[in-house]
C-alpha cells in the first residue's frame, strides 16, 4: 500500500508547496494513525526564527493527535524558510500558516455518523 502526505496550502510562507511536499515521506505516516485509518488535513501555525528555522509549531486544525504530532515534528525538524525582514532589511521572526493533508490512497475518510435517538 502506498501512503501519501500532500501539501494543499502554503499561506504567506517563503517555501513553495512543491518544496514543502518534499519534506514528508512515506515513513513519516504515524503507525497508530495508519492502523486506525486516520487521515485528513492538519493546519499549523509555524513561528520561523531569523535564521529561517521553525522554532514553534501550533496546531490550528487537527486531524487527530498522532497526525498533528507528526506534522509538527516534520516541520520543526526539516522545514527551512527564507526569514522575514523588517523595514531595515534585518531578519526577524514571523508566523506562517501551512496545511498538510495526510491521505491513505484507497481508504475513504471516515465520517462521523449523525447522532440519532430511537424511541
Secondary structure, DSSP 4 states (H G I P E B T S, - for coil): --EEEEEEEEES-SS-HHHHHTT--GGGS-HHHHHHT--EEEEEEEEE-TTSBEEEEEEEE-S-HHHHHHHHHHHHHH-B-PPEE-TTS-EE-EEEEEEEEEEETT-PPPPPPP-----
